Amino acid sequence: MKATIVDLRYRMKDVLSAVDRGETVTVLYRGKPKARIVPISKKEALDKIINDPAFGMWKDREDMRDPAAYVRKIRQGRVFDL
């Protein structure tokens, strides 16, 4: 599929639907190809997330075992009413 900059601006939903179907979209600027939107596989996307150095960086923190308690603690005021 070929799409112009105007198509990207006004019909992005249609362009993304084509990508979801597995099509490669060539973006045209003034009639010349400028970019290509290529679908990625779900496995490829998952591998990219899991292999990111930030993934799981807080897994060993003891204060993060109970997320609700942690959020309550950080939302707590700094000055306590006496």
C-alpha positions as CSV (number, residue, x, y, z in Angstrom):
1,M,0.0,0.0,0.0
2,K,1.1,3.5,-0.7
3,A,0.1,6.5,1.5
4,T,0.8,10.2,1.3
5,I,1.5,12.4,4.3
6,V,-2.2,13.6,4.0
7,D,-3.4,10.0,4.2
8,L,-1.3,9.6,7.4
9,R,-2.8,12.7,8.9
10,Y,-6.5,12.1,8.0
11,R,-6.7,8.3,7.5
12,M,-4.2,6.8,10.0
13,K,-6.8,4.2,11.1
14,D,-6.9,2.8,7.6
15,V,-3.1,2.8,7.3
16,L,-2.8,1.0,10.6
17,S,-5.5,-1.5,9.6
18,A,-3.4,-2.3,6.5
19,V,-0.3,-2.8,8.7
20,D,-2.4,-5.1,11.0
21,R,-3.3,-7.2,7.9
22,G,0.5,-7.7,7.3
23,E,0.9,-5.1,4.5
24,T,3.9,-2.9,4.2
25,V,3.0,0.8,3.8
26,T,5.2,3.1,1.8
27,V,4.9,6.7,2.8
28,L,5.1,9.2,-0.1
29,Y,6.2,12.8,0.2
30,R,5.5,14.9,-2.9
31,G,5.2,11.7,-4.8
32,K,8.5,10.2,-3.7
33,P,8.9,7.4,-1.2
34,K,10.3,8.7,2.1
35,A,9.5,6.0,4.6
36,R,8.2,2.5,5.1
37,I,5.9,1.2,7.8
38,V,6.5,-2.5,8.3
39,P,4.4,-4.7,10.7
40,I,6.4,-6.4,13.5
41,S,5.5,-9.8,14.8
42,K,4.1,-10.2,18.3
43,K,7.0,-12.5,19.2
44,E,9.5,-9.9,18.0
45,A,7.8,-7.2,20.0
46,L,7.7,-9.3,23.2
47,D,11.4,-10.3,22.8
48,K,12.3,-6.6,22.5
49,I,10.4,-5.8,25.8
50,I,11.7,-8.7,27.8
51,N,15.3,-8.1,26.7
52,D,15.2,-4.4,27.6
53,P,17.6,-3.7,30.5
54,A,14.9,-1.9,32.4
55,F,12.6,-4.9,32.4
56,G,12.4,-6.4,35.9
57,M,14.8,-4.0,37.4
58,W,12.8,-3.7,40.6
59,K,12.0,-7.4,41.0
60,D,14.3,-7.8,44.0
61,R,13.0,-4.7,46.0
62,E,11.4,-5.7,49.2
63,D,9.3,-2.5,49.5
64,M,7.6,-3.3,46.1
65,R,6.2,-6.7,47.2
66,D,2.9,-5.1,48.1
67,P,2.2,-2.4,45.4
68,A,-0.9,-1.0,47.2
69,A,1.1,-0.4,50.4
70,Y,4.0,1.1,48.4
71,V,1.7,3.6,46.6
72,R,0.0,4.5,49.9
73,K,3.4,5.2,51.4
74,I,4.6,7.4,48.6
75,R,1.3,9.3,48.5
76,Q,1.5,10.0,52.2
77,G,2.0,13.6,53.3
78,R,5.5,14.7,54.4
79,V,4.2,16.7,57.4
80,F,2.1,14.7,59.8
81,D,-0.8,16.3,61.7
82,L,-0.2,16.3,65.4
